[in-house]
Amino acid sequence: MVIPCRDYGHYLPHAVESVLAQTCPDWELVVVDDGSTDDTAAVARSLIADHPGRRIRLLEQAGAGVSAARNAGIAATTGRYVLPLDADDVIAPTMLERTVAVLDDNPDIAIVSTDVSVFTDDDPRGQALELPAYDQDLLLRRLIMFYCSLYRREVWQEVGGYAEGMRTGEDWDFWIACAERGFTAHHLHEPLFGARNKDDGLHVEAAENDLAVRARIVANHPGMFKPVTRAWAQALLAQDERECQADDRVPDDILTRAADMDQFLRVVMSLQRTARLQHRHIRRLEAALAGRSGGAPVPGNPTTVP
């Protein structure tokens, strides 16, 4: 298991705790400090010292991006299976147990993905989002697998790792590279991965540059796409993105894919805003009730792993 971390030292304990809580005890964890300017390294060392009987290691490198950090972390592991986890996300206690069982029992399956529980700092309970069953044609149209999916080590080796030239969209690019080489996946309809939704981060950057990310993926794997789609990608990467979006020659399916992603992100951001408003409303009510009774405000619930 690999956790890249850049300036997310305050989230790192939450992610590591979710790993420590796994019902499957046979794991190793490499935390990759990717050039952080905060206390990430110190937090990681403290977590390692607090759990001397667990196989947790820290790898430090100059900031090279999430793809390079994942690749370096995976190269430093020895396990036959790989599970990437970002420092601000978590996994459910049975994540490894359930996904490892699928790969152990099905040698023809190379990757296991799961549904996701999207949560925020204000609402740690999360809301489950169901994802479709794995389908290669659908994968080419939209991202149907989150980065936090378990896969065989030989998958990463044969693909050549994550594309380090891609700042965002590297997980989608990686899954398509897997499909390109004949690897197949299985989806578990259980929310075993917890994704923290924030107003910043690479997922926001990916949303703002969605068409450009798609064009780079098409260019990286031309044999997986139709000639018209390859031509569109080349045009977008060669000129201004806004001009390409308004170009009548842009294939309808590309625009549809962008609309699908926009709709998904609107739903997620709406959930986040609703959770924050509810949290603030509850705190105001607690303060008002405490004022009437002469007591102290009721403290908020501690953050828990969804």
C-alpha positions in Angstrom: 0.0 0.0 0.0 1.3 3.5 -0.9 0.3 6.9 0.4 1.7 9.9 -1.4 1.6 13.0 0.7 2.4 16.6 -0.1 1.5 19.2 2.6 -1.3 17.0 3.9 0.4 16.1 7.2 -2.8 17.1 9.1 -4.8 14.5 7.2 -2.1 11.7 7.2 -3.0 10.2 10.6 -6.6 9.7 9.5 -5.5 7.8 6.4 -2.9 5.7 8.2 -5.4 4.9 11.0 -7.8 3.5 8.4 -5.0 1.2 7.2 -4.2 0.1 10.8 -7.9 -0.8 11.2 -7.9 -3.3 8.4 -9.4 -6.8 9.2 -6.7 -8.2 6.8 -3.5 -7.9 8.8 -1.0 -8.8 6.1 0.0 -5.5 4.6 2.9 -3.1 4.2 2.7 0.7 3.9 5.0 3.2 2.3 4.3 6.9 3.0 5.9 9.0 0.3 6.6 12.6 1.4 6.6 14.3 -2.0 8.5 17.5 -1.1 6.2 18.7 1.6 6.7 22.1 3.2 4.6 21.2 6.3 5.2 18.6 9.0 4.4 15.5 6.8 7.7 13.8 7.5 7.5 14.4 11.2 3.9 13.1 11.4 4.9 10.0 9.4 7.8 9.3 11.7 5.6 9.7 14.7 3.1 7.2 13.3 5.9 4.7 12.6 7.2 5.1 16.1 3.7 4.6 17.6 3.3 1.3 15.7 6.7 -0.4 15.9 5.2 -3.8 15.1 3.6 -2.7 11.8 5.4 -2.5 8.4 5.2 1.2 7.9 8.0 3.1 6.2 8.7 6.7 5.1 10.2 7.6 1.7 11.2 11.2 1.1 11.7 12.8 -2.3 11.7 16.2 -3.9 8.2 17.3 -5.1 7.7 15.4 -8.4 3.9 15.0 -8.4 1.4 12.3 -7.4 2.3 9.9 -10.3 6.0 10.0 -9.5 5.3 9.6 -5.8 3.1 6.6 -6.4 5.6 5.0 -8.7 8.4 5.5 -6.2 6.3 4.1 -3.3 5.2 1.1 -5.3 8.8 0.4 -6.3 9.8 0.4 -2.7 7.2 -2.3 -1.7 7.4 -6.0 -2.1 3.8 -7.1 -2.0 2.1 -9.0 -4.8 -0.9 -6.6 -4.7 -0.9 -2.8 -4.8 -3.4 -0.3 -3.3 -2.8 3.4 -3.8 -4.3 5.7 -1.1 -4.1 9.5 -1.0 -3.2 11.1 2.3 -6.6 12.9 2.6 -8.7 9.8 1.9 -9.5 6.6 3.9 -10.5 3.0 3.4 -13.1 1.0 5.2 -11.9 -1.7 7.6 -12.8 -4.5 5.2 -11.3 -2.9 2.1 -8.3 -5.2 1.9 -10.1 -8.3 3.1 -12.9 -8.0 0.4 -10.7 -7.0 -2.5 -7.8 -9.4 -1.8 -10.3 -12.2 -1.7 -11.5 -11.4 -5.3 -7.9 -11.5 -6.7 -7.0 -14.6 -4.7 -10.0 -16.5 -6.0 -10.0 -15.2 -9.6 -6.6 -15.3 -11.4 -8.2 -13.9 -14.6 -9.1 -10.6 -12.7 -6.3 -8.1 -12.4 -8.0 -5.1 -10.7 -10.8 -4.7 -8.1 -12.6 -1.4 -7.7 -15.4 -0.5 -5.2 -18.1 2.0 -4.6 -17.1 5.2 -2.8 -18.3 7.1 0.3 -17.8 10.9 -0.3 -17.3 12.8 2.9 -16.2 16.3 4.0 -14.5 17.7 7.0 -17.9 19.0 8.2 -19.7 15.8 7.6 -17.5 12.7 8.2 -20.4 10.3 7.9 -20.2 10.4 4.1 -22.7 9.6 1.4 -22.3 6.4 -0.7 -22.1 6.8 -4.4 -22.7 3.7 -6.5 -20.5 3.2 -9.6 -21.3 0.9 -12.5 -19.9 -2.6 -13.1 -16.7 -2.6 -15.0 -17.0 -2.3 -18.7 -14.1 -1.4 -21.0 -16.2 0.5 -23.5 -17.7 2.5 -20.7 -14.2 3.2 -19.2 -13.2 4.8 -22.5 -16.2 7.2 -22.2 -15.9 8.2 -18.5 -14.0 7.4 -15.4 -15.8 4.5 -13.7 -13.1 3.5 -11.3 -11.5 5.5 -8.5 -7.7 5.5 -8.1 -8.0 3.6 -4.9 -8.5 0.1 -6.4 -6.5 -3.0 -5.6 -4.5 -4.5 -8.5 -1.8 -7.1 -9.1 1.8 -5.9 -9.0 2.4 -7.2 -12.5 -0.2 -4.8 -13.8 1.9 -1.8 -12.7 5.0 -3.4 -14.0 3.6 -4.2 -17.4 2.0 -0.8 -17.8 5.1 1.0 -16.8 3.6 2.8 -13.8 1.6 6.0 -13.7 2.3 8.6 -16.4 4.5 11.1 -14.6 3.9 13.7 -17.3 0.2 13.9 -16.3 -0.5 16.2 -13.4 -4.2 15.2 -13.2 -6.2 12.3 -14.8 -3.3 9.9 -14.2 -5.5 7.3 -12.6 -7.9 7.2 -15.6 -4.9 7.1 -18.0 -3.5 4.2 -15.9 -6.8 2.2 -16.1 -7.0 2.7 -19.8 -3.4 1.5 -20.2 -4.4 -1.6 -18.2 -7.3 -2.3 -20.5 -5.0 -1.7 -23.5 -2.8 -4.5 -22.3 -5.7 -6.9 -21.8 -6.1 -6.6 -18.0 -9.7 -6.8 -16.8 -11.3 -5.5 -13.6 -14.2 -6.5 -11.2 -16.3 -4.0 -9.3 -17.6 -4.6 -5.8 -20.8 -2.7 -5.1 -19.7 -1.8 -1.6 -18.5 1.7 -0.5 -15.1 0.5 0.8 -13.2 3.7 -0.2 -13.8 7.0 1.5 -13.0 10.1 -0.6 -12.6 13.4 1.2 -14.3 16.2 -0.9 -12.6 19.6 -0.6 -12.8 22.9 -2.4 -9.2 22.6 -3.5 -6.8 19.8 -4.7 -6.1 18.1 -7.9 -9.6 16.9 -8.5 -10.7 20.5 -8.8 -7.9 21.2 -11.2 -8.9 18.1 -13.2 -12.5 19.3 -13.4 -11.4 22.7 -14.7 -9.3 21.1 -17.4 -11.5 18.2 -18.1 -11.3 18.2 -22.0 -7.6 18.8 -22.0 -7.1 15.8 -19.7 -9.3 13.7 -21.9 -7.3 14.8 -25.0 -4.0 13.8 -23.4 -5.4 10.4 -22.5 -6.6 9.8 -26.1 -3.2 10.9 -27.3 -1.5 8.5 -24.9 -3.6 5.5 -26.1 -4.5 6.2 -29.7 -5.3 2.5 -30.5 -8.2 2.5 -28.0 -10.1 5.3 -29.7 -11.9 6.1 -33.0 -10.0 8.1 -35.7 -12.4 11.0 -35.2 -11.6 11.1 -31.5 -7.9 10.9 -32.1 -8.2 13.8 -34.5 -10.2 15.8 -32.0 -7.5 15.2 -29.3 -4.7 16.3 -31.6 -6.6 19.5 -32.5 -7.3 20.4 -28.9 -3.7 19.8 -27.8 -2.4 21.9 -30.7 -4.6 24.9 -30.1 -6.6 26.9 -27.6 -9.0 24.7 -25.6 -11.8 27.2 -25.8 -11.6 27.3 -29.6 -11.8 23.5 -29.7 -14.9 23.5 -27.4 -16.7 25.7 -29.8 -15.6 23.8 -32.9 -18.4 22.0 -34.8 -15.9 19.3 -35.6 -15.6 18.2 -32.0 -17.2 14.7 -31.7 -20.5 14.6 -29.9 -19.4 11.8 -27.6 -16.5 13.9 -26.3 -18.8 16.7 -25.3 -21.2 14.1 -23.8 -18.3 12.7 -21.7 -17.4 16.2 -20.5 -21.1 16.8 -19.6 -21.2 13.5 -17.6 -18.1 14.6 -15.6 -19.6 18.0 -15.0 -22.8 16.5 -13.7 -21.0 14.2 -11.3 -18.9 17.1 -10.0 -21.9 19.3 -9.5 -23.6 16.5 -7.4 -20.5 16.1 -5.3 -20.0 19.8 -4.7 -23.7 20.2 -3.9 -23.4 17.5 -1.3 -20.5 19.3 0.2 -22.3 22.6 0.4 -25.4 21.0 1.9 -23.3 19.3 4.6 -21.6 22.5 5.5 -24.9 24.4 5.8 -26.4 21.6 7.9 -23.3 21.6 10.2 -23.4 25.4 10.7 -27.2 25.2 11.4 -26.8 22.5 14.0 -24.0 24.4 15.7 -26.2 27.6 15.9 -29.0 25.5 17.4 -26.7 24.0 19.9 -25.4 27.4 20.9 -28.9 28.8 21.2 -30.0 25.8 23.4 -27.0 26.1 25.5 -27.6 29.9 26.0 -31.2 29.2 27.2 -30.1 26.5 29.6 -27.1 28.4 30.8 -24.8 25.6 29.8 -21.8 25.3 27.5 -22.2 24.7 23.8 -22.2 21.0 22.9 -18.9 20.1 21.2 -19.0 18.6 17.7 -18.7 14.9 17.1 -15.1 13.7 16.5 -14.2 12.8 13.0 -14.7 9.1 12.3 -13.7 6.9 9.4 -16.7 6.3 7.2 
